[in-house]
């Protein structure tokens, strides 16, 4: 821009420089004046340009200062003060102390104080759980149990422990991974070499169900949209890579909605089955007696689901899931592991008795039927075992009548 202005100025000066005869010519004097004028214009332009640059620089510095000040103010406005940090720490320490010394531990996190400390030690020793710079293992585990044992949302758990939402989320997943690492210890495949004590210790079941290794049933847990039939689910459980293995010569009790096979024993279809149906009228034949004892023994799985859901309400919640499908599945597995841990360390007999009454007095499920191709009832090899068990039961029942509804016998 400067060179253009100078050139234009020189050209204008030279236009008005002429001789007496009116012809255009150059003289030393006129040339000196033109050069002086050129220098003046150049200096003036440079000064104006410098002032403009200085003004722009001042404006930029002012904008940068204002922006930095606002960002700094906003950042510091969200950070707790030193007193607030100490107060939050005090709240957490007081809460953990009260949890372990007030006698309310089981009501708040679904296990006794002793079981809680045992769990913390196991997760530290075998699960790889480690304290962080600002959070102890006890706080990790207590916060996780508060969430799954009371169906707390992340926001409420964060407020309760005076932590951020991201900290609560990381804590949940740390403990979740540690608990799931214990799966091989607390969830094992049935071996079939020992008769379950629920069968062996009761005359109504032993020796009739001595080859039975357990019961199979399903329960609804809201994870994602979609449904699948019971037969499809059990087929997947028995054929996938980490499948359920039922030892040869052993079987599990299942309801009438599943196929009757050499490893899955259903009740007789079309015959009274539910316990409430026998509360006013005793069984009248071998099939009814078999169905009654089958139902009485198989509801062990219903009681297990009942205790599991009462102890960990997060898996019985009907609200929209707050976690991903993968995390929801991990949470359900972790609750099953904790359930089995508590069966060893801290059985809640009051809770179990409560669930038993709910099972006995609850609504009856309608009998379900699958496609005929899934039902092997009546086939020679499969049905012969059930028939022999039913006949043996009936003969014994006629000789030694028993109160069939009393589950303690």
Secondary structure, DSSP 8 states (H G I E B T S, - for coil): -HHHHHHHHHHHHHHT-B-TTS-B---HHHHHHHHHHHHHHHHHHHHHHHHHHHHHHHHHHHHHHHHHHHHHHHHHHHS--HHHHHHHHHHHHHHHHHHHHSS-HHHHHSS-HHHHHHHHHHHHHTS-----SS--HHHHHHHHHHHHHHT--HHHHHHHTT--HHHHHHHHHHHHHHHHTTHHHHS-----SS--HHHHT-TTTTTTTTTEEEE-------SSS----HHHHHHHHHHSTT-----TT-EEE--TTS---SSEE---TTS--SGGGGSSS---SHHHHHHHHHHHHHHHHHHHHHHHHHH-GGGT--S--SS-HHHHHHHHHHHHHHHHHHHHH---HHHHHHHHHHHHHS---------GGG--TT-HHHHHHHHHHHHHHHHHHHHS---TT-TT-
